[in-house]
Amino acid sequence: MDYAERLTVPLRWWVQGTMLVASLWLAVLAATPEVVAWSVTAVALALLVALLGTYGSPKVSVDGHTLRAGRAHIALEHVGAATALDAEGVRRQAGVDADARAYLLLRPYLKRGVRVDITDPADPTPYWLISCRRPDALVSALEATRTR
């Protein structure tokens, strides 16, 4: 594996979600019996864990032959130029300069990312725009596999 990263949600989201569930518990406890309040809280906490866990589960990886971004994958022979983008670059590529055919794996808590051009003539997707914490490392991994 040349590069691997899971796009997990930040700790702040977990803390805020837990505080929301605690507030729900207090509100329900004031209006219903304790058993009901704990049951509602358990369901809310399970829902919170499922939602944040699922939202933060995509992986971005580069191995010897494949680029993977979430559920999508492409052979490295069809990958063109890769460009590391700062927050402004990602915002422009996802907004003003966007192509509706592009594959996007964006997370709002990750401001930087990488644009990867797709060179496969049979693929209608012109590029992938991928959020990541270490865009320079992802670009380096893509370039290193291309030179091999």
C-alpha positions as semicolon CSV with decimal commas, in nm:
position;residue;x (nm);y (nm);z (nm)
1;M;0,000;0,000;0,000
2;D;0,160;0,326;-0,114
3;Y;-0,101;0,551;0,048
4;A;-0,400;0,484;0,271
5;E;-0,631;0,713;0,464
6;R;-0,976;0,684;0,617
7;L;-1,181;1,004;0,605
8;T;-1,301;0,979;0,965
9;V;-1,510;1,257;1,113
10;P;-1,331;1,487;1,358
11;L;-1,348;1,434;1,733
12;R;-1,542;1,760;1,765
13;W;-1,837;1,601;1,578
14;W;-1,840;1,309;1,822
15;V;-1,836;1,546;2,122
16;Q;-2,114;1,762;1,980
17;G;-2,323;1,455;1,894
18;T;-2,278;1,314;2,243
19;M;-2,384;1,647;2,393
20;L;-2,693;1,642;2,170
21;V;-2,784;1,292;2,291
22;A;-2,728;1,398;2,653
23;S;-2,961;1,697;2,600
24;L;-3,219;1,464;2,448
25;W;-3,189;1,234;2,750
26;L;-3,245;1,523;2,990
27;A;-3,548;1,651;2,796
28;V;-3,708;1,306;2,771
29;L;-3,629;1,227;3,135
30;A;-3,819;1,537;3,246
31;A;-4,131;1,431;3,054
32;T;-4,139;1,050;3,074
33;P;-4,049;0,763;3,307
34;E;-3,679;0,683;3,345
35;V;-3,703;0,357;3,146
36;V;-3,843;0,541;2,846
37;A;-3,575;0,810;2,870
38;W;-3,294;0,554;2,876
39;S;-3,449;0,359;2,589
40;V;-3,483;0,670;2,371
41;T;-3,128;0,772;2,461
42;A;-2,989;0,428;2,370
43;V;-3,159;0,443;2,029
44;A;-3,036;0,800;1,971
45;L;-2,680;0,705;2,068
46;A;-2,686;0,400;1,838
47;L;-2,816;0,620;1,555
48;L;-2,541;0,877;1,620
49;V;-2,269;0,610;1,611
50;A;-2,413;0,459;1,292
51;L;-2,441;0,794;1,113
52;L;-2,101;0,933;1,207
53;G;-1,934;0,596;1,158
54;T;-2,082;0,553;0,812
55;Y;-2,013;0,911;0,704
56;G;-1,651;0,880;0,815
57;S;-1,589;0,535;0,667
58;P;-1,464;0,609;0,311
59;K;-1,104;0,515;0,242
60;V;-0,865;0,673;-0,003
61;S;-0,581;0,443;-0,104
62;V;-0,320;0,382;-0,368
63;D;-0,169;0,038;-0,406
64;G;0,051;-0,094;-0,686
65;H;-0,227;-0,098;-0,947
66;T;-0,537;0,085;-0,822
67;L;-0,658;0,419;-0,689
68;R;-0,954;0,379;-0,453
69;A;-1,171;0,665;-0,327
70;G;-1,473;0,551;-0,132
71;R;-1,663;0,294;-0,339
72;A;-1,495;0,397;-0,665
73;H;-1,172;0,252;-0,797
74;I;-0,970;0,291;-1,114
75;A;-0,659;0,127;-1,253
76;L;-0,355;0,352;-1,228
77;E;-0,293;0,317;-1,601
78;H;-0,600;0,541;-1,652
79;V;-0,487;0,805;-1,404
80;G;-0,339;1,125;-1,543
81;A;-0,199;1,428;-1,365
82;A;-0,270;1,468;-0,995
83;T;-0,276;1,811;-0,836
84;A;-0,274;1,889;-0,464
85;L;-0,526;2,161;-0,382
86;D;-0,556;2,396;-0,087
87;A;-0,894;2,498;0,060
88;E;-0,954;2,763;-0,207
89;G;-0,859;2,525;-0,488
90;V;-1,100;2,257;-0,365
91;R;-1,376;2,515;-0,326
92;R;-1,326;2,637;-0,683
93;Q;-1,302;2,285;-0,831
94;A;-1,620;2,183;-0,649
95;G;-1,801;2,508;-0,730
96;V;-1,725;2,763;-0,999
97;D;-1,487;2,548;-1,205
98;A;-1,674;2,221;-1,151
99;D;-1,763;1,971;-1,421
100;A;-2,091;1,791;-1,354
101;R;-1,942;1,464;-1,479
102;A;-1,661;1,461;-1,220
103;Y;-1,649;1,206;-0,939
104;L;-1,648;1,382;-0,602
105;L;-1,552;1,240;-0,263
106;L;-1,572;1,552;-0,051
107;R;-1,602;1,595;0,324
108;P;-1,675;1,941;0,472
109;Y;-1,435;1,888;0,761
110;L;-1,142;1,826;0,524
111;K;-1,060;2,150;0,346
112;R;-0,772;2,030;0,127
113;G;-0,781;1,770;-0,146
114;V;-0,650;1,633;-0,473
115;R;-0,771;1,659;-0,830
116;V;-0,688;1,346;-1,030
117;D;-0,736;1,363;-1,407
118;I;-0,877;1,050;-1,573
119;T;-0,722;0,956;-1,910
120;D;-0,944;0,659;-2,001
121;P;-1,123;0,754;-2,326
122;A;-1,410;0,517;-2,244
123;D;-1,473;0,684;-1,906
124;P;-1,699;0,992;-1,920
125;T;-1,556;1,117;-1,588
126;P;-1,297;1,387;-1,661
127;Y;-1,146;1,393;-1,312
128;W;-1,187;1,286;-0,951
129;L;-1,191;1,544;-0,672
130;I;-1,096;1,378;-0,344
131;S;-1,081;1,532;0,004
132;C;-0,785;1,418;0,211
133;R;-0,571;1,522;0,504
134;R;-0,237;1,479;0,325
135;P;-0,283;1,583;-0,040
136;D;0,091;1,607;-0,109
137;A;0,142;1,248;0,009
138;L;-0,141;1,124;-0,214
139;V;0,003;1,306;-0,516
140;S;0,349;1,164;-0,438
141;A;0,207;0,812;-0,414
142;L;0,031;0,850;-0,749
143;E;0,343;0,987;-0,917
144;A;0,562;0,715;-0,764
145;T;0,338;0,439;-0,898
146;R;0,326;0,602;-1,239
147;T;0,707;0,607;-1,267
148;R;0,736;0,236;-1,180
